Amino acid sequence: MKRIEALAVLADLTSRHPVVVTCAATSRELASVKDADNHLYLLDAMGLAGSVATGLALSVDPAAPKVVGIEGDGSLFMNPNVLPTGGYLAPDNLLLVLLDNGVYGSTGALPTYSSRVGLDRLAAAAGWTTRVTDSADGLRAAFGDLLTVTGPAFLYARIEEGNAQGIEKLLIDPVTITGRFTRWLREAHAGTGGTGGTGGTGGTT
């Protein structure tokens, strides 16, 4: 499964969810598949997708759809404290999806530690409910399963090495990204008990 294939599945599944997306190729590829107001792209903020998603999960209406973080293995290794922090704080409505290609895909494909250090096992040890997959169908099934979980959920998806070709740079101003995400979150879920909102489109890619 290629990263962009995994992101196409996730885009289809998360139209009502707040989605926090890690930087670089992951943000660009997701925006190329579907650029939506419910996507908070963390441009040039490597290692922080899980932290932002955890904080957001602690602050939104618990009845709203789960906050979904989309992270990469290299980024998570930069800030592995996300796992014990999430396990300790244990928000009920947090789902972190890890797309593991075993390399730092935006910096020459240097290898990460994931061939020898099991991030899914670290998550489980820290108190997350985990599922593992390496296919688009498995990703869809595991995502649906973890939506039923109370407490932090961790979806480990093994993907192929390599970035999608021909993807334009994500040139939306970070202030614009934050503003449209905040408006979407307020309109879709603030005080609504999790109803309404479909994740509209906006911005340019």
N, C-alpha and C positions, 0 to 999 in steps of 0.2 A: 504494500500500500504506500503510495506516494503521499507526501505531506499535503499537497493540494487536493488530493482525493479525500483525505481525512477531513480537511477543512470544509470541503463541500458537504460532507455528511453533517458536520457540526453546525454549519450555517443553516442547514435545513431543519435542524433539531432545536435551535436556540432563538427563534424569532421573538419569543416572549421573555427570554432570560437576559439579565444584565451579563455582558460578556467582556471580560478583561483579557486583552491579548498581548502576549509578549512581543518584543521588538523585532526589527529587521525583517527577514524573509517571511516569517510567519504572519506578521501584520500585512505585508504587501500582498501575499498570496490570498489571505482571507478577504482583503478588500477587493481583489480582482474577481473573486467568486461572488461576493456579496458585500457591498459597502453599506452598512446599516447604522442607524442612529443608536442602537443598543450595543454597538461595539466601541469599547474604550481601548484604543490602540496606544500602547505605552512606547512611544518612539524614543529610542536612545535611553531606555531605562531597563537594562538587562538585569535580571534577577528579581524584579519587583512585581511580576504579575501575580504570584501567589500571595504576596503581602497585601497588595491592593485589593485583591479578591476577598481575602480574609477579612480585612477591615470593612469592606462593603457588605459582606454577608452578616457582620455583626451589627450593622447600622440600618439595614433595610427592614421593611415589614416582614416578619417571619412567615407570613402567609403568602408572600409573593413567590414567584418561581425562583428556583435556586440560582445563586450567583455562580457563573461558570468562568473559571480561569483556564486559559489555554497557554501552556508553558512548554519550553523545550528542555532537553536534558542539560545542555551546556549552561543555560540560564539558571536552572534549578541548582546545579552544582555551584554556581556563583553565590547562591543564597539558600543553602540547604536548611537554614533555621526556619524556613517556611513550614517544614513538616512538623517539628516538635511544637512550634507555636500554634499551628492549626489544630494539632491533636490536643494540646492543652486547653486552648480556648473553646474548641469544639463547637463552632457554629453549626446549627442544624441544617442550614441551607447553603452549604458550600460544596461545589463539585470542581475539582481541579483535574483537567485533562492534560496529561503529559505526552507530548509527541516526541519520541526518542529515536533519533536517527544515528546516534552514536558518535556524532561529530559536531564541531562548531561550524555550521553550514555557511555562515556569512564571513568567515575568516579563514578561508583556504582548506576547509574540511579537516582541520586538526582533530584528532580523536579526543573524546571526552572519556570519563572513567566508567561509562555505563556498561561496558562489556564485562566488567568485573565487580562493579558496585550496583547492586539491585535497588533502584529507586523505589520500586513497588514494595520491596521488603522493608526499606527504611520507613516508608509511609505507614505500612501495616504496624511496624513496631512502635510508631508514634501515635497510634490510635485511629488511623484512617481506615475506613472500609474500602478495600481495593478490588479492582477487576483488571484483568490483563487481556489484551487482544492484539492481533496483527493483521486484521482485515477490516474492510469497510462494513461488512455485515456484522462482524463481531463488535465493532465500535458502536454501531447503532443499537445493538442489543444490550451491550454493557451500559451505555448511557441511560437507556430506559430503565434498566435495573437499578442503577445508582440513584435515579430520581426518587425512588421509593425509600431510600435510606435516610434515617435520622442521624445527624452528625456529619462530620467531614468525610467526603467521598473522594477517592483517587482513582482515576481511570488511566491506566498505563497502556499506551498504544505504541507498539514498535512500528516504525515507518522506514522506508528506504532512504538511503543517503542521497543527497542531491536536491538542489532548488529547481523549481519550475522555471522554464525559460520564457523570455519575452514578457515578464511581469514588470509593469511600470513602477517607478518609485512612488511611495505614498507621500504626497506633497501637501496634504491637508495640514493647516496650521494647528499645532497642539492646543491652542486656546479654543479654536473652533471645535476640535474633537471633544474637548471637555465640556464646552457649552452645550453642544447638541446632545451628548450623552446625559448630562444633568437634566436637560429639559425632558428628554425621553423618559428618564427614570421617574421624574416628578409626575409627569402626565400619565404614565402607564401604571405605576404601582404605588405611589405615595398615598397612604390612607385608603386604599381600595381593597385591601384584603387579597391582593394578588390578581385582580381582574383587570381586563382592558389591556390595551397596548399590543402592538404587533411588530414593533421594530421596523419603522419606516426607513426609507432610503434617504441619503443625503450626502453632501460633499462630493468631491471628485477624487478620482484615482489617477 
